[in-house]
Amino acid sequence: MTIKNFVLGLLSNNTYLAINETNKTCFLVDPSTPSKEVAEYIETNGLKLDGILLTHGHFDHIGGVKFFKDKFGAKVYMHEEDVDFIGNPLKISRRYDKFTVDVLVGDGDELELCGSKIKVLHTPGHSLGGVCYILDNVIFCGDTIFDRSYGRTDLRGGNFCQLYESIKKILDIQGCYTLLCGHGAPTTSELERAHNPIFGDGY
């Protein structure tokens, strides 16, 4: 799979497009805004959008879902604990179009999309229904973990103790994975085991 990153929206979110170059299918992770740039990339390259995977329900990660769902007919995947954000994304004043979720995901689920198997890891702490998606040696982490940092826990559904356990759950997976975060640069599980400040004196 080829993964292309688009930095979108007021909060500079990472929206990821994972592409199977062989069968010309793709899926989106956390479409922040109704981006013409992303839509044109999909169309210009003759791709079929098979799914929209959401790591959590905060407004800056779901703002473009309805646009892409309506335009390409893709199914939306989300954890049930965050579905309530669709109608009330952090009580902000800016309007976001509502959408329906087609597949409710849970911890340990294995999705088949674009000829690949994707494992779901429930990682609450930043929100109740936060999840990560594992594809080969890559983990789409949303706002759970960042490069030598971690997600905030002061928003609705946030919990520091849960976030600590979720990050440990990610890093307990043996091997070195590339961690693709919701904001900022990518990192690796190896680097975060050594340097993530959530562990204080060490992982």
C-alpha positions in Angstrom: 0.0 0.0 0.0 1.1 3.5 -0.8 0.1 6.2 1.8 -0.2 9.8 0.8 -0.7 12.5 3.5 -2.7 15.7 3.0 -2.4 18.4 5.7 -5.8 20.0 5.9 -7.9 22.4 7.9 -7.5 25.1 10.6 -5.6 22.7 12.9 -3.3 21.3 10.2 -4.7 17.8 10.5 -3.1 14.8 8.7 -5.6 13.2 6.4 -4.2 9.9 5.0 -5.1 8.3 1.7 -3.9 4.6 1.6 -3.8 3.3 -2.0 -3.5 -0.2 -3.4 -1.7 0.6 -6.7 -2.5 -2.9 -8.1 -6.3 -2.8 -8.0 -6.7 1.0 -7.9 -8.7 1.1 -4.6 -8.1 3.3 -1.6 -9.3 4.3 1.8 -9.2 7.6 3.7 -8.3 8.1 7.4 -9.8 11.1 9.2 -10.8 13.4 6.4 -10.6 16.8 8.2 -12.4 18.9 5.5 -14.3 18.5 2.3 -11.1 18.8 0.3 -11.2 19.3 -3.5 -7.5 18.5 -3.5 -8.0 15.1 -2.2 -11.1 14.4 -4.3 -9.3 15.5 -7.4 -6.3 13.2 -6.5 -8.7 10.3 -6.2 -10.4 11.0 -9.5 -7.3 12.0 -11.5 -5.6 8.7 -10.5 -8.6 6.6 -11.3 -9.0 5.3 -7.8 -12.1 3.8 -6.1 -12.6 5.0 -2.5 -13.7 1.9 -0.6 -13.8 3.3 3.0 -13.4 6.2 5.4 -11.8 5.2 8.7 -12.2 7.5 11.6 -9.8 7.3 14.6 -12.2 9.4 16.7 -15.1 11.9 16.5 -13.5 15.3 17.1 -14.6 17.9 14.7 -11.2 18.3 13.0 -11.1 14.6 12.1 -14.7 14.3 10.7 -15.4 17.6 8.9 -15.0 16.1 5.5 -16.7 12.8 6.0 -20.1 13.6 4.5 -18.5 15.2 1.4 -16.4 12.1 0.6 -19.2 9.7 1.5 -21.7 11.4 -0.7 -19.2 11.9 -3.6 -17.7 8.5 -3.7 -20.2 6.2 -1.9 -17.6 5.0 0.6 -18.6 3.2 3.8 -17.7 5.0 7.1 -16.0 3.1 10.0 -16.1 4.4 13.5 -16.2 3.2 17.2 -19.7 3.4 18.7 -18.5 5.3 21.7 -17.7 8.4 19.5 -20.8 8.3 17.3 -22.4 11.0 19.4 -19.8 13.5 18.3 -21.3 13.5 14.8 -24.3 15.6 16.0 -22.3 17.6 18.6 -18.6 17.7 17.8 -17.3 19.4 20.9 -20.0 22.0 21.0 -18.3 24.3 18.5 -20.2 27.0 16.7 -19.0 26.0 13.2 -21.5 23.8 11.3 -20.4 20.3 10.2 -22.6 18.2 8.0 -23.9 15.1 9.7 -23.3 11.6 8.3 -24.2 8.0 9.0 -21.8 5.4 10.2 -21.9 2.1 8.2 -19.7 -0.1 10.3 -19.1 0.1 14.0 -15.6 -1.1 14.9 -14.4 -2.6 18.1 -11.1 -3.7 19.7 -9.6 -6.7 17.8 -11.8 -6.4 14.7 -10.1 -7.2 11.4 -11.3 -5.2 8.4 -10.7 -6.2 4.8 -10.3 -3.1 2.6 -8.5 -2.5 -0.7 -7.1 -6.0 -0.6 -5.5 -5.6 2.8 -6.3 -6.6 6.3 -6.5 -3.8 8.9 -6.7 -4.5 12.6 -8.6 -2.3 15.0 -7.1 -1.3 18.3 -9.4 0.4 20.8 -7.3 3.2 22.4 -9.5 5.4 24.6 -8.1 8.3 26.5 -8.2 11.2 24.1 -11.9 10.2 23.6 -14.0 7.3 24.7 -14.1 5.8 21.2 -10.6 6.4 20.0 -9.1 3.7 17.9 -6.0 3.0 16.0 -5.8 1.1 12.7 -2.9 -1.3 12.0 -2.0 -1.9 8.4 1.1 -4.0 7.8 3.9 -2.1 9.7 2.0 1.2 9.9 -0.4 2.3 12.7 -2.8 5.2 12.1 -2.9 6.7 15.6 -5.2 9.7 15.4 -4.6 11.9 18.4 -3.6 9.2 20.8 0.1 9.6 20.4 2.4 12.1 18.7 6.1 12.5 18.0 7.5 12.5 21.6 4.1 13.6 22.9 0.6 12.5 23.4 -3.0 13.5 23.0 -4.9 15.9 25.3 -7.3 14.5 27.9 -9.3 17.6 28.9 -12.0 17.2 26.3 -15.3 15.3 26.6 -14.5 11.6 27.1 -10.8 12.2 27.8 -9.0 10.3 30.6 -5.3 10.4 31.3 -5.1 7.0 32.9 -6.9 5.4 29.9 -4.6 7.3 27.5 -1.5 6.0 29.3 -2.8 2.4 29.0 -3.7 2.9 25.4 -0.2 4.2 24.5 1.3 1.3 26.3 -1.0 -1.0 24.4 0.3 0.4 21.1 4.0 0.2 22.1 3.6 -3.3 23.6 3.1 -4.6 20.1 6.4 -6.3 19.2 8.5 -4.8 16.5 9.0 -1.3 15.2 6.0 0.3 13.6 5.6 3.6 11.8 3.1 5.7 13.7 1.1 8.1 11.6 -0.4 10.7 13.9 -3.4 13.0 13.6 -1.1 16.1 13.7 2.5 16.7 13.0 5.3 14.4 11.9 5.2 10.6 11.9 7.2 8.7 14.5 8.0 5.1 15.3 7.1 2.8 18.1 10.8 2.3 18.8 11.4 6.0 19.3 8.3 6.5 21.5 9.4 3.6 23.8 12.5 5.5 24.4 11.3 9.1 24.5 7.6 9.5 25.0 7.1 11.7 28.1 4.0 10.0 29.2 6.1 7.3 30.8 8.2 9.7 32.9 11.3 7.7 33.9 10.9 5.2 31.0 8.7 2.7 29.2 
